[in-house]
Amino acid sequence: IKRYIESGEFPAEMPKNEQKAIQRLSARYFILAGVLYRRGFSTEYSRCLDDDEAKEVIEESHRGDCGGHVGYQTLTKQIIRAGYYWSTMQKDCHQFVKRCKECQLHAPVIHAPASHLHS
């Protein structure tokens, strides 16, 4: 999207359907001082992050002073409120919380009634 916004061109090998999708999606994005931003509903705009930046933001938000090992939905909302965005943020936050040992140790236990096994 950033390349398209900057140059108005697509890579030669990109299929037409992907070109149309990027063209449509690009209406929600803009570049300011060389940084890609996304226009949002809850905030004026959010800074788009690459994979490395996203990983760092997840770790900081989850383990930092404001995080407190919250669940993935709360973590995602905190990151959005902080003004960040990337396309897989909810999935990435969910996977991160699932791999966090402290969260798994202290998470509430699901008390489901026992059921009969059928063979």
Biopython code that builds the backbone (N, CA, C, O; Angstrom):
import numpy as np
from Bio.PDB.StructureBuilder import StructureBuilder

atoms = [
    (1, "ILE", "N", (0.840, -1.194, 0.000)),
    (1, "ILE", "CA", (0.000, 0.000, 0.000)),
    (1, "ILE", "C", (0.879, 1.250, 0.000)),
    (1, "ILE", "O", (0.608, 2.211, -0.720)),
    (2, "LYS", "N", (1.939, 1.224, 0.821)),
    (2, "LYS", "CA", (2.812, 2.397, 0.906)),
    (2, "LYS", "C", (3.436, 2.706, -0.454)),
    (2, "LYS", "O", (3.482, 3.862, -0.874)),
    (3, "ARG", "N", (3.912, 1.674, -1.133)),
    (3, "ARG", "CA", (4.533, 1.884, -2.445)),
    (3, "ARG", "C", (3.522, 2.473, -3.433)),
    (3, "ARG", "O", (3.856, 3.363, -4.215)),
    (4, "TYR", "N", (2.285, 1.968, -3.392)),
    (4, "TYR", "CA", (1.256, 2.472, -4.298)),
    (4, "TYR", "C", (0.937, 3.939, -4.000)),
    (4, "TYR", "O", (0.797, 4.743, -4.921)),
    (5, "ILE", "N", (0.823, 4.286, -2.719)),
    (5, "ILE", "CA", (0.509, 5.671, -2.355)),
    (5, "ILE", "C", (1.644, 6.602, -2.772)),
    (5, "ILE", "O", (1.398, 7.705, -3.260)),
    (6, "GLU", "N", (2.886, 6.159, -2.581)),
    (6, "GLU", "CA", (4.036, 6.996, -2.926)),
    (6, "GLU", "C", (4.195, 7.183, -4.427)),
    (6, "GLU", "O", (4.453, 8.294, -4.892)),
    (7, "SER", "N", (4.042, 6.093, -5.194)),
    (7, "SER", "CA", (4.345, 6.170, -6.628)),
    (7, "SER", "C", (3.124, 6.108, -7.532)),
    (7, "SER", "O", (3.180, 6.539, -8.684)),
    (8, "GLY", "N", (2.011, 5.569, -7.015)),
    (8, "GLY", "CA", (0.834, 5.390, -7.859)),
    (8, "GLY", "C", (0.965, 4.219, -8.807)),
    (8, "GLY", "O", (0.154, 4.063, -9.720)),
    (9, "GLU", "N", (1.980, 3.393, -8.601)),
    (9, "GLU", "CA", (2.236, 2.256, -9.493)),
    (9, "GLU", "C", (2.247, 0.949, -8.711)),
    (9, "GLU", "O", (2.475, 0.924, -7.501)),
    (10, "PHE", "N", (1.992, -0.140, -9.444)),
    (10, "PHE", "CA", (2.026, -1.483, -8.885)),
    (10, "PHE", "C", (3.220, -2.237, -9.451)),
    (10, "PHE", "O", (3.707, -1.897, -10.528)),
    (11, "PRO", "N", (3.701, -3.260, -8.740)),
    (11, "PRO", "CA", (4.723, -4.130, -9.330)),
    (11, "PRO", "C", (4.158, -4.797, -10.588)),
    (11, "PRO", "O", (2.974, -5.133, -10.631)),
    (12, "ALA", "N", (4.978, -4.987, -11.588)),
    (12, "ALA", "CA", (4.527, -5.527, -12.875)),
    (12, "ALA", "C", (3.891, -6.905, -12.736)),
    (12, "ALA", "O", (2.955, -7.228, -13.469)),
    (13, "GLU", "N", (4.384, -7.720, -11.809)),
    (13, "GLU", "CA", (3.892, -9.094, -11.680)),
    (13, "GLU", "C", (2.639, -9.222, -10.809)),
    (13, "GLU", "O", (2.124, -10.328, -10.640)),
    (14, "MET", "N", (2.143, -8.122, -10.258)),
    (14, "MET", "CA", (0.984, -8.186, -9.368)),
    (14, "MET", "C", (-0.296, -8.423, -10.165)),
    (14, "MET", "O", (-0.567, -7.708, -11.129)),
    (15, "PRO", "N", (-1.096, -9.436, -9.763)),
    (15, "PRO", "CA", (-2.360, -9.711, -10.462)),
    (15, "PRO", "C", (-3.329, -8.528, -10.367)),
    (15, "PRO", "O", (-3.280, -7.744, -9.420)),
    (16, "LYS", "N", (-4.201, -8.417, -11.357)),
    (16, "LYS", "CA", (-5.153, -7.298, -11.436)),
    (16, "LYS", "C", (-6.084, -7.243, -10.223)),
    (16, "LYS", "O", (-6.404, -6.158, -9.738)),
    (17, "ASN", "N", (-6.522, -8.413, -9.730)),
    (17, "ASN", "CA", (-7.441, -8.395, -8.588)),
    (17, "ASN", "C", (-6.757, -7.840, -7.332)),
    (17, "ASN", "O", (-7.401, -7.157, -6.536)),
    (18, "GLU", "N", (-5.463, -8.123, -7.146)),
    (18, "GLU", "CA", (-4.718, -7.559, -6.017)),
    (18, "GLU", "C", (-4.515, -6.057, -6.200)),
    (18, "GLU", "O", (-4.552, -5.301, -5.229)),
    (19, "GLN", "N", (-4.303, -5.626, -7.437)),
    (19, "GLN", "CA", (-4.151, -4.199, -7.714)),
    (19, "GLN", "C", (-5.423, -3.445, -7.329)),
    (19, "GLN", "O", (-5.362, -2.377, -6.721)),
    (20, "LYS", "N", (-6.570, -4.011, -7.688)),
    (20, "LYS", "CA", (-7.843, -3.367, -7.359)),
    (20, "LYS", "C", (-8.064, -3.322, -5.854)),
    (20, "LYS", "O", (-8.572, -2.332, -5.327)),
    (21, "ALA", "N", (-7.685, -4.393, -5.161)),
    (21, "ALA", "CA", (-7.844, -4.428, -3.703)),
    (21, "ALA", "C", (-6.973, -3.357, -3.044)),
    (21, "ALA", "O", (-7.434, -2.654, -2.144)),
    (22, "ILE", "N", (-5.734, -3.229, -3.478)),
    (22, "ILE", "CA", (-4.835, -2.217, -2.916)),
    (22, "ILE", "C", (-5.342, -0.820, -3.233)),
    (22, "ILE", "O", (-5.289, 0.074, -2.389)),
    (23, "GLN", "N", (-5.824, -0.637, -4.434)),
    (23, "GLN", "CA", (-6.371, 0.661, -4.831)),
    (23, "GLN", "C", (-7.546, 1.040, -3.921)),
    (23, "GLN", "O", (-7.653, 2.185, -3.481)),
    (24, "ARG", "N", (-8.417, 0.080, -3.644)),
    (24, "ARG", "CA", (-9.588, 0.316, -2.794)),
    (24, "ARG", "C", (-9.160, 0.585, -1.344)),
    (24, "ARG", "O", (-9.651, 1.520, -0.711)),
    (25, "LEU", "N", (-8.247, -0.238, -0.826)),
    (25, "LEU", "CA", (-7.793, -0.091, 0.557)),
    (25, "LEU", "C", (-6.995, 1.190, 0.783)),
    (25, "LEU", "O", (-7.029, 1.760, 1.873)),
    (26, "SER", "N", (-6.293, 1.635, -0.226)),
    (26, "SER", "CA", (-5.394, 2.782, -0.065)),
    (26, "SER", "C", (-6.124, 4.075, 0.296)),
    (26, "SER", "O", (-5.497, 5.024, 0.766)),
    (27, "ALA", "N", (-7.424, 4.123, 0.085)),
    (27, "ALA", "CA", (-8.196, 5.323, 0.428)),
    (27, "ALA", "C", (-8.165, 5.602, 1.933)),
    (27, "ALA", "O", (-8.356, 6.743, 2.353)),
    (28, "ARG", "N", (-7.927, 4.573, 2.742)),
    (28, "ARG", "CA", (-7.897, 4.739, 4.206)),
    (28, "ARG", "C", (-6.500, 5.049, 4.732)),
    (28, "ARG", "O", (-6.324, 5.194, 5.941)),
    (29, "TYR", "N", (-5.511, 5.152, 3.860)),
    (29, "TYR", "CA", (-4.123, 5.328, 4.290)),
    (29, "TYR", "C", (-3.542, 6.625, 3.743)),
    (29, "TYR", "O", (-3.990, 7.142, 2.719)),
    (30, "PHE", "N", (-2.525, 7.147, 4.451)),
    (30, "PHE", "CA", (-1.785, 8.301, 3.958)),
    (30, "PHE", "C", (-0.376, 8.249, 4.525)),
    (30, "PHE", "O", (-0.109, 7.534, 5.491)),
    (31, "ILE", "N", (0.520, 9.010, 3.916)),
    (31, "ILE", "CA", (1.912, 9.054, 4.349)),
    (31, "ILE", "C", (2.208, 10.447, 4.881)),
    (31, "ILE", "O", (1.891, 11.454, 4.249)),
    (32, "LEU", "N", (2.824, 10.482, 6.061)),
    (32, "LEU", "CA", (3.207, 11.736, 6.695)),
    (32, "LEU", "C", (4.649, 11.586, 7.158)),
    (32, "LEU", "O", (4.956, 10.715, 7.972)),
    (33, "ALA", "N", (5.529, 12.429, 6.644)),
    (33, "ALA", "CA", (6.961, 12.388, 6.982)),
    (33, "ALA", "C", (7.550, 11.002, 6.747)),
    (33, "ALA", "O", (8.366, 10.525, 7.536)),
    (34, "GLY", "N", (7.133, 10.360, 5.658)),
    (34, "GLY", "CA", (7.680, 9.057, 5.293)),
    (34, "GLY", "C", (7.112, 7.876, 6.057)),
    (34, "GLY", "O", (7.568, 6.747, 5.877)),
    (35, "VAL", "N", (6.115, 8.119, 6.916)),
    (35, "VAL", "CA", (5.525, 7.055, 7.731)),
    (35, "VAL", "C", (4.086, 6.818, 7.273)),
    (35, "VAL", "O", (3.333, 7.766, 7.046)),
    (36, "LEU", "N", (3.712, 5.543, 7.139)),
    (36, "LEU", "CA", (2.368, 5.171, 6.705)),
    (36, "LEU", "C", (1.399, 5.209, 7.889)),
    (36, "LEU", "O", (1.682, 4.661, 8.954)),
    (37, "TYR", "N", (0.252, 5.867, 7.685)),
    (37, "TYR", "CA", (-0.795, 5.955, 8.701)),
    (37, "TYR", "C", (-2.105, 5.458, 8.114)),
    (37, "TYR", "O", (-2.312, 5.491, 6.901)),
    (38, "ARG", "N", (-2.987, 4.998, 8.994)),
    (38, "ARG", "CA", (-4.309, 4.517, 8.590)),
    (38, "ARG", "C", (-5.363, 5.378, 9.270)),
    (38, "ARG", "O", (-5.309, 5.603, 10.479)),
    (39, "ARG", "N", (-6.316, 5.852, 8.490)),
    (39, "ARG", "CA", (-7.440, 6.587, 9.064)),
    (39, "ARG", "C", (-8.349, 5.573, 9.738)),
    (39, "ARG", "O", (-8.675, 4.537, 9.159)),
    (40, "GLY", "N", (-8.757, 5.878, 10.964)),
    (40, "GLY", "CA", (-9.576, 4.926, 11.704)),
    (40, "GLY", "C", (-10.896, 5.517, 12.121)),
    (40, "GLY", "O", (-11.225, 6.657, 11.792)),
    (41, "PHE", "N", (-11.653, 4.715, 12.859)),
    (41, "PHE", "CA", (-12.952, 5.152, 13.348)),
    (41, "PHE", "C", (-12.831, 5.704, 14.762)),
    (41, "PHE", "O", (-13.443, 6.722, 15.089)),
    (42, "SER", "N", (-12.041, 5.033, 15.604)),
    (42, "SER", "CA", (-11.956, 5.432, 17.005)),
    (42, "SER", "C", (-10.885, 6.493, 17.253)),
    (42, "SER", "O", (-10.978, 7.245, 18.223)),
    (43, "THR", "N", (-9.887, 6.562, 16.401)),
    (43, "THR", "CA", (-8.839, 7.573, 16.535)),
    (43, "THR", "C", (-8.726, 8.321, 15.220)),
    (43, "THR", "O", (-9.206, 7.855, 14.187)),
    (44, "GLU", "N", (-8.094, 9.475, 15.262)),
    (44, "GLU", "CA", (-7.930, 10.225, 14.020)),
    (44, "GLU", "C", (-7.143, 9.408, 13.009)),
    (44, "GLU", "O", (-7.557, 9.246, 11.861)),
    (45, "TYR", "N", (-5.999, 8.895, 13.455)),
    (45, "TYR", "CA", (-5.213, 8.023, 12.592)),
    (45, "TYR", "C", (-4.284, 7.174, 13.442)),
    (45, "TYR", "O", (-3.956, 7.525, 14.576)),
    (46, "SER", "N", (-3.867, 6.053, 12.876)),
    (46, "SER", "CA", (-2.990, 5.114, 13.567)),
    (46, "SER", "C", (-1.747, 4.887, 12.730)),
    (46, "SER", "O", (-1.819, 4.790, 11.505)),
    (47, "ARG", "N", (-0.610, 4.804, 13.397)),
    (47, "ARG", "CA", (0.657, 4.547, 12.718)),
    (47, "ARG", "C", (0.725, 3.072, 12.356)),
    (47, "ARG", "O", (0.541, 2.209, 13.215)),
    (48, "CYS", "N", (0.988, 2.781, 11.086)),
    (48, "CYS", "CA", (1.110, 1.402, 10.625)),
    (48, "CYS", "C", (2.499, 0.873, 10.970)),
    (48, "CYS", "O", (3.505, 1.542, 10.736)),
    (49, "LEU", "N", (2.539, -0.324, 11.524)),
    (49, "LEU", "CA", (3.793, -0.916, 11.964)),
    (49, "LEU", "C", (4.177, -2.107, 11.096)),
    (49, "LEU", "O", (3.318, -2.808, 10.562)),
    (50, "ASP", "N", (5.492, -2.324, 10.966)),
    (50, "ASP", "CA", (5.956, -3.540, 10.307)),
    (50, "ASP", "C", (6.014, -4.655, 11.354)),
    (50, "ASP", "O", (5.702, -4.421, 12.521)),
    (51, "ASP", "N", (6.409, -5.858, 10.947)),
    (51, "ASP", "CA", (6.389, -7.009, 11.849)),
    (51, "ASP", "C", (7.256, -6.818, 13.091)),
    (51, "ASP", "O", (6.834, -7.152, 14.198)),
    (52, "ASP", "N", (8.456, -6.287, 12.916)),
    (52, "ASP", "CA", (9.360, -6.098, 14.056)),
    (52, "ASP", "C", (8.818, -5.063, 15.039)),
    (52, "ASP", "O", (8.865, -5.264, 16.252)),
    (53, "GLU", "N", (8.305, -3.960, 14.510)),
    (53, "GLU", "CA", (7.731, -2.922, 15.372)),
    (53, "GLU", "C", (6.500, -3.451, 16.106)),
    (53, "GLU", "O", (6.296, -3.159, 17.284)),
    (54, "ALA", "N", (5.682, -4.232, 15.397)),
    (54, "ALA", "CA", (4.472, -4.789, 16.000)),
    (54, "ALA", "C", (4.823, -5.711, 17.164)),
    (54, "ALA", "O", (4.188, -5.657, 18.218)),
    (55, "LYS", "N", (5.824, -6.549, 16.974)),
    (55, "LYS", "CA", (6.248, -7.463, 18.039)),
    (55, "LYS", "C", (6.700, -6.683, 19.272)),
    (55, "LYS", "O", (6.365, -7.041, 20.401)),
    (56, "GLU", "N", (7.455, -5.629, 19.049)),
    (56, "GLU", "CA", (7.944, -4.801, 20.156)),
    (56, "GLU", "C", (6.787, -4.121, 20.894)),
    (56, "GLU", "O", (6.777, -4.069, 22.124)),
    (57, "VAL", "N", (5.820, -3.605, 20.146)),
    (57, "VAL", "CA", (4.671, -2.934, 20.758)),
    (57, "VAL", "C", (3.834, -3.927, 21.568)),
    (57, "VAL", "O", (3.368, -3.597, 22.658)),
    (58, "ILE", "N", (3.641, -5.137, 21.045)),
    (58, "ILE", "CA", (2.886, -6.154, 21.787)),
    (58, "ILE", "C", (3.586, -6.461, 23.105)),
    (58, "ILE", "O", (2.955, -6.481, 24.161)),
    (59, "GLU", "N", (4.886, -6.697, 23.038)),
    (59, "GLU", "CA", (5.640, -7.034, 24.252)),
    (59, "GLU", "C", (5.589, -5.896, 25.270)),
    (59, "GLU", "O", (5.351, -6.130, 26.455)),
    (60, "GLU", "N", (5.813, -4.673, 24.810)),
    (60, "GLU", "CA", (5.786, -3.510, 25.709)),
    (60, "GLU", "C", (4.399, -3.330, 26.334)),
    (60, "GLU", "O", (4.279, -3.080, 27.533)),
    (61, "SER", "N", (3.369, -3.458, 25.523)),
    (61, "SER", "CA", (2.001, -3.249, 26.011)),
    (61, "SER", "C", (1.582, -4.350, 26.974)),
    (61, "SER", "O", (0.887, -4.090, 27.956)),
    (62, "HIS", "N", (1.996, -5.567, 26.695)),
    (62, "HIS", "CA", (1.568, -6.707, 27.509)),
    (62, "HIS", "C", (2.317, -6.787, 28.833)),
    (62, "HIS", "O", (1.727, -7.096, 29.869)),
    (63, "ARG", "N", (3.599, -6.511, 28.797)),
    (63, "ARG", "CA", (4.420, -6.648, 30.003)),
    (63, "ARG", "C", (4.705, -5.319, 30.686)),
    (63, "ARG", "O", (5.169, -5.292, 31.826)),
    (64, "GLY", "N", (4.432, -4.224, 29.999)),
    (64, "GLY", "CA", (4.774, -2.903, 30.522)),
    (64, "GLY", "C", (3.875, -2.450, 31.657)),
    (64, "GLY", "O", (3.012, -3.193, 32.123)),
    (65, "ASP", "N", (4.093, -1.221, 32.090)),
    (65, "ASP", "CA", (3.346, -0.648, 33.213)),
    (65, "ASP", "C", (1.840, -0.609, 32.959)),
    (65, "ASP", "O", (1.044, -0.801, 33.878)),
    (66, "CYS", "N", (1.463, -0.362, 31.728)),
    (66, "CYS", "CA", (0.035, -0.243, 31.418)),
    (66, "CYS", "C", (-0.593, -1.578, 31.034)),
    (66, "CYS", "O", (-1.817, -1.678, 30.939)),
    (67, "GLY", "N", (0.223, -2.602, 30.813)),
    (67, "GLY", "CA", (-0.283, -3.878, 30.321)),
    (67, "GLY", "C", (-0.851, -4.759, 31.403)),
    (67, "GLY", "O", (-2.062, -4.968, 31.467)),
    (68, "GLY", "N", (0.002, -5.275, 32.246)),
    (68, "GLY", "CA", (-0.461, -6.113, 33.328)),
    (68, "GLY", "C", (-0.966, -7.474, 32.904)),
    (68, "GLY", "O", (-1.849, -8.026, 33.560)),
    (69, "HIS", "N", (-0.439, -8.032, 31.835)),
    (69, "HIS", "CA", (-0.810, -9.372, 31.366)),
    (69, "HIS", "C", (-2.316, -9.505, 31.159)),
    (69, "HIS", "O", (-2.951, -10.409, 31.703)),
    (70, "VAL", "N", (-2.866, -8.613, 30.384)),
    (70, "VAL", "CA", (-4.293, -8.641, 30.064)),
    (70, "VAL", "C", (-4.544, -9.663, 28.961)),
    (70, "VAL", "O", (-3.601, -10.146, 28.335)),
    (71, "GLY", "N", (-5.801, -9.990, 28.723)),
    (71, "GLY", "CA", (-6.175, -10.901, 27.650)),
    (71, "GLY", "C", (-5.960, -10.260, 26.288)),
    (71, "GLY", "O", (-5.684, -9.065, 26.186)),
    (72, "TYR", "N", (-6.091, -11.073, 25.245)),
    (72, "TYR", "CA", (-5.757, -10.578, 23.907)),
    (72, "TYR", "C", (-6.687, -9.477, 23.423)),
    (72, "TYR", "O", (-6.245, -8.573, 22.714)),
    (73, "GLN", "N", (-7.968, -9.529, 23.789)),
    (73, "GLN", "CA", (-8.888, -8.496, 23.315)),
    (73, "GLN", "C", (-8.560, -7.145, 23.949)),
    (73, "GLN", "O", (-8.562, -6.119, 23.269)),
    (74, "THR", "N", (-8.283, -7.149, 25.239)),
    (74, "THR", "CA", (-7.911, -5.910, 25.923)),
    (74, "THR", "C", (-6.574, -5.408, 25.414)),
    (74, "THR", "O", (-6.384, -4.204, 25.237)),
    (75, "LEU", "N", (-5.650, -6.322, 25.179)),
    (75, "LEU", "CA", (-4.340, -5.952, 24.645)),
    (75, "LEU", "C", (-4.488, -5.280, 23.282)),
    (75, "LEU", "O", (-3.861, -4.253, 23.023)),
    (76, "THR", "N", (-5.313, -5.855, 22.418)),
    (76, "THR", "CA", (-5.547, -5.271, 21.093)),
    (76, "THR", "C", (-6.131, -3.868, 21.223)),
    (76, "THR", "O", (-5.698, -2.952, 20.524)),
    (77, "LYS", "N", (-7.103, -3.692, 22.102)),
    (77, "LYS", "CA", (-7.726, -2.375, 22.299)),
    (77, "LYS", "C", (-6.727, -1.354, 22.841)),
    (77, "LYS", "O", (-6.743, -0.191, 22.438)),
    (78, "GLN", "N", (-5.854, -1.793, 23.758)),
    (78, "GLN", "CA", (-4.833, -0.885, 24.294)),
    (78, "GLN", "C", (-3.905, -0.398, 23.185)),
    (78, "GLN", "O", (-3.549, 0.779, 23.134)),
    (79, "ILE", "N", (-3.522, -1.305, 22.305)),
    (79, "ILE", "CA", (-2.610, -0.949, 21.212)),
    (79, "ILE", "C", (-3.295, 0.016, 20.247)),
    (79, "ILE", "O", (-2.677, 0.972, 19.780)),
    (80, "ILE", "N", (-4.556, -0.230, 19.951)),
    (80, "ILE", "CA", (-5.307, 0.672, 19.067)),
    (80, "ILE", "C", (-5.418, 2.057, 19.707)),
    (80, "ILE", "O", (-5.209, 3.070, 19.040)),
    (81, "ARG", "N", (-5.749, 2.098, 21.009)),
    (81, "ARG", "CA", (-5.852, 3.385, 21.708)),
    (81, "ARG", "C", (-4.513, 4.113, 21.752)),
    (81, "ARG", "O", (-4.476, 5.342, 21.791)),
    (82, "ALA", "N", (-3.419, 3.363, 21.744)),
    (82, "ALA", "CA", (-2.087, 3.981, 21.742)),
    (82, "ALA", "C", (-1.742, 4.556, 20.370)),
    (82, "ALA", "O", (-0.753, 5.276, 20.230)),
    (83, "GLY", "N", (-2.561, 4.240, 19.348)),
    (83, "GLY", "CA", (-2.364, 4.834, 18.029)),
    (83, "GLY", "C", (-1.571, 3.993, 17.053)),
    (83, "GLY", "O", (-0.906, 4.530, 16.168)),
    (84, "TYR", "N", (-1.635, 2.670, 17.205)),
    (84, "TYR", "CA", (-0.906, 1.778, 16.299)),
    (84, "TYR", "C", (-1.867, 0.869, 15.558)),
    (84, "TYR", "O", (-2.977, 0.604, 16.019)),
    (85, "TYR", "N", (-1.416, 0.390, 14.386)),
    (85, "TYR", "CA", (-2.227, -0.523, 13.578)),
    (85, "TYR", "C", (-1.325, -1.388, 12.717)),
    (85, "TYR", "O", (-0.300, -0.928, 12.213)),
    (86, "TRP", "N", (-1.713, -2.648, 12.552)),
    (86, "TRP", "CA", (-1.195, -3.526, 11.501)),
    (86, "TRP", "C", (-2.295, -4.535, 11.225)),
    (86, "TRP", "O", (-3.143, -4.782, 12.083)),
    (87, "SER", "N", (-2.288, -5.111, 10.051)),
    (87, "SER", "CA", (-3.434, -5.887, 9.581)),
    (87, "SER", "C", (-3.713, -7.148, 10.389)),
    (87, "SER", "O", (-4.860, -7.594, 10.434)),
    (88, "THR", "N", (-2.709, -7.735, 11.027)),
    (88, "THR", "CA", (-2.915, -8.985, 11.763)),
    (88, "THR", "C", (-2.831, -8.786, 13.278)),
    (88, "THR", "O", (-2.493, -9.720, 14.006)),
    (89, "MET", "N", (-3.131, -7.591, 13.751)),
    (89, "MET", "CA", (-2.893, -7.301, 15.167)),
    (89, "MET", "C", (-3.711, -8.166, 16.114)),
    (89, "MET", "O", (-3.178, -8.607, 17.132)),
    (90, "GLN", "N", (-4.971, -8.428, 15.827)),
    (90, "GLN", "CA", (-5.786, -9.231, 16.739)),
    (90, "GLN", "C", (-5.262, -10.667, 16.801)),
    (90, "GLN", "O", (-5.160, -11.243, 17.884)),
    (91, "LYS", "N", (-4.934, -11.236, 15.664)),
    (91, "LYS", "CA", (-4.393, -12.596, 15.628)),
    (91, "LYS", "C", (-3.042, -12.658, 16.341)),
    (91, "LYS", "O", (-2.779, -13.596, 17.094)),
    (92, "ASP", "N", (-2.193, -11.668, 16.107)),
    (92, "ASP", "CA", (-0.872, -11.634, 16.741)),
    (92, "ASP", "C", (-0.986, -11.497, 18.259)),
    (92, "ASP", "O", (-0.254, -12.156, 18.997)),
    (93, "CYS", "N", (-1.892, -10.651, 18.725)),
    (93, "CYS", "CA", (-2.094, -10.486, 20.171)),
    (93, "CYS", "C", (-2.613, -11.783, 20.788)),
    (93, "CYS", "O", (-2.184, -12.173, 21.874)),
    (94, "HIS", "N", (-3.527, -12.443, 20.101)),
    (94, "HIS", "CA", (-4.078, -13.706, 20.598)),
    (94, "HIS", "C", (-2.976, -14.754, 20.727)),
    (94, "HIS", "O", (-2.888, -15.439, 21.747)),
    (95, "GLN", "N", (-2.143, -14.883, 19.710)),
    (95, "GLN", "CA", (-1.042, -15.853, 19.755)),
    (95, "GLN", "C", (-0.041, -15.499, 20.845)),
    (95, "GLN", "O", (0.473, -16.389, 21.522)),
    (96, "PHE", "N", (0.242, -14.223, 21.024)),
    (96, "PHE", "CA", (1.203, -13.799, 22.038)),
    (96, "PHE", "C", (0.705, -14.151, 23.437)),
    (96, "PHE", "O", (1.464, -14.676, 24.250)),
    (97, "VAL", "N", (-0.564, -13.865, 23.721)),
    (97, "VAL", "CA", (-1.130, -14.156, 25.039)),
    (97, "VAL", "C", (-1.166, -15.665, 25.275)),
    (97, "VAL", "O", (-0.929, -16.116, 26.396)),
    (98, "LYS", "N", (-1.458, -16.449, 24.241)),
    (98, "LYS", "CA", (-1.472, -17.907, 24.388)),
    (98, "LYS", "C", (-0.089, -18.454, 24.733)),
    (98, "LYS", "O", (0.016, -19.478, 25.407)),
    (99, "ARG", "N", (0.971, -17.787, 24.280)),
    (99, "ARG", "CA", (2.338, -18.241, 24.546)),
    (99, "ARG", "C", (2.930, -17.654, 25.826)),
    (99, "ARG", "O", (4.019, -18.058, 26.235)),
    (100, "CYS", "N", (2.250, -16.726, 26.457)),
    (100, "CYS", "CA", (2.766, -16.080, 27.665)),
    (100, "CYS", "C", (2.579, -17.023, 28.861)),
    (100, "CYS", "O", (1.451, -17.338, 29.238)),
    (101, "LYS", "N", (3.687, -17.468, 29.448)),
    (101, "LYS", "CA", (3.624, -18.423, 30.562)),
    (101, "LYS", "C", (2.881, -17.849, 31.761)),
    (101, "LYS", "O", (2.062, -18.537, 32.370)),
    (102, "GLU", "N", (3.157, -16.600, 32.103)),
    (102, "GLU", "CA", (2.490, -15.986, 33.260)),
    (102, "GLU", "C", (0.979, -15.927, 33.071)),
    (102, "GLU", "O", (0.220, -16.179, 34.007)),
    (103, "CYS", "N", (0.550, -15.595, 31.865)),
    (103, "CYS", "CA", (-0.889, -15.519, 31.599)),
    (103, "CYS", "C", (-1.533, -16.900, 31.720)),
    (103, "CYS", "O", (-2.638, -17.028, 32.245)),
    (104, "GLN", "N", (-0.848, -17.923, 31.238)),
    (104, "GLN", "CA", (-1.402, -19.266, 31.296)),
    (104, "GLN", "C", (-1.444, -19.790, 32.735)),
    (104, "GLN", "O", (-2.367, -20.516, 33.104)),
    (105, "LEU", "N", (-0.454, -19.425, 33.541)),
    (105, "LEU", "CA", (-0.431, -19.864, 34.941)),
    (105, "LEU", "C", (-1.514, -19.197, 35.775)),
    (105, "LEU", "O", (-2.092, -19.829, 36.659)),
    (106, "HIS", "N", (-1.793, -17.935, 35.505)),
    (106, "HIS", "CA", (-2.705, -17.164, 36.344)),
    (106, "HIS", "C", (-4.066, -16.905, 35.703)),
    (106, "HIS", "O", (-4.882, -16.172, 36.262)),
    (107, "ALA", "N", (-4.315, -17.488, 34.556)),
    (107, "ALA", "CA", (-5.601, -17.293, 33.886)),
    (107, "ALA", "C", (-6.701, -17.999, 34.672)),
    (107, "ALA", "O", (-6.441, -19.008, 35.328)),
    (108, "PRO", "N", (-7.918, -17.484, 34.614)),
    (108, "PRO", "CA", (-9.013, -18.154, 35.316)),
    (108, "PRO", "C", (-9.241, -19.559, 34.757)),
    (108, "PRO", "O", (-9.152, -19.787, 33.551)),
    (109, "VAL", "N", (-9.531, -20.482, 35.652)),
    (109, "VAL", "CA", (-9.791, -21.863, 35.246)),
    (109, "VAL", "C", (-11.234, -21.953, 34.782)),
    (109, "VAL", "O", (-12.135, -21.403, 35.415)),
    (110, "ILE", "N", (-11.447, -22.641, 33.684)),
    (110, "ILE", "CA", (-12.802, -22.830, 33.173)),
    (110, "ILE", "C", (-13.400, -24.027, 33.900)),
    (110, "ILE", "O", (-12.893, -25.145, 33.797)),
    (111, "HIS", "N", (-14.468, -23.788, 34.627)),
    (111, "HIS", "CA", (-15.113, -24.846, 35.407)),
    (111, "HIS", "C", (-16.320, -25.367, 34.637)),
    (111, "HIS", "O", (-17.455, -24.965, 34.890)),
    (112, "ALA", "N", (-16.060, -26.254, 33.706)),
    (112, "ALA", "CA", (-17.139, -26.858, 32.941)),
    (112, "ALA", "C", (-17.518, -28.173, 33.612)),
    (112, "ALA", "O", (-16.644, -28.896, 34.090)),
    (113, "PRO", "N", (-18.798, -28.488, 33.655)),
    (113, "PRO", "CA", (-19.193, -29.755, 34.267)),
    (113, "PRO", "C", (-18.659, -30.933, 33.458)),
    (113, "PRO", "O", (-18.510, -30.852, 32.239)),
    (114, "ALA", "N", (-18.376, -32.015, 34.152)),
    (114, "ALA", "CA", (-17.884, -33.221, 33.481)),
    (114, "ALA", "C", (-18.984, -33.785, 32.601)),
    (114, "ALA", "O", (-20.167, -33.685, 32.924)),
    (115, "SER", "N", (-18.592, -34.365, 31.510)),
    (115, "SER", "CA", (-19.568, -34.988, 30.621)),
    (115, "SER", "C", (-19.124, -36.410, 30.330)),
    (115, "SER", "O", (-17.953, -36.751, 30.493)),
    (116, "HIS", "N", (-20.061, -37.232, 29.902)),
    (116, "HIS", "CA", (-19.762, -38.629, 29.591)),
    (116, "HIS", "C", (-19.057, -38.721, 28.251)),
    (116, "HIS", "O", (-19.396, -38.014, 27.302)),
    (117, "LEU", "N", (-18.087, -39.589, 28.190)),
    (117, "LEU", "CA", (-17.399, -39.852, 26.930)),
    (117, "LEU", "C", (-18.138, -40.956, 26.201)),
    (117, "LEU", "O", (-18.563, -41.934, 26.816)),
    (118, "HIS", "N", (-18.291, -40.810, 24.930)),
    (118, "HIS", "CA", (-18.970, -41.818, 24.115)),
    (118, "HIS", "C", (-17.938, -42.550, 23.288)),
    (118, "HIS", "O", (-17.002, -41.944, 22.768)),
    (119, "SER", "N", (-18.108, -43.846, 23.168)),
    (119, "SER", "CA", (-17.162, -44.609, 22.345)),
    (119, "SER", "C", (-17.866, -45.326, 21.232)),
    (119, "SER", "O", (-17.225, -46.017, 20.440)),
]
sb = StructureBuilder()
sb.init_structure("model")
sb.init_model(0)
sb.init_chain("A")
sb.init_seg("    ")
for serial, (resi, resn, name, xyz) in enumerate(atoms, 1):
    if name == "N":
        sb.init_residue(resn, " ", resi, " ")
    sb.init_atom(name, np.array(xyz, "f"), 0.0, 1.0, " ", f" {name:<3s}", serial, name[0])
structure = sb.get_structure()
